[in-house]
Amino acid sequence: MDITITITDDEKRVLESWLGVGQIQVWLQHAIDNKTRQRTDAYILEYTDSNPNKMSMEAKLSALSGIELPTRDDNL
């Protein structure tokens, strides 16, 4: 899946001064991967009897594959 994020030239300049030129994509990917891992671990704890610390990401996603996860709208 491709996701497009739009930022202004000024925002890009600020981010590159902080992260380094060409590092915005890397930083965003890391942030998404980290948040996905956190939520996956939380769902493993909530919906299974497994310990997420002892599972690979592939095993975690497989364990959740048959479970209907709530959406943000479900929580409102």
Secondary structure, DSSP 8 states (H G I E B T S, - for coil): --------HHHHHHHHHHH-TT-HHHHHHHHHHHHHHHHHHHHHHHHSS--GGGS-HHHHHHHHTTS----GGGG-
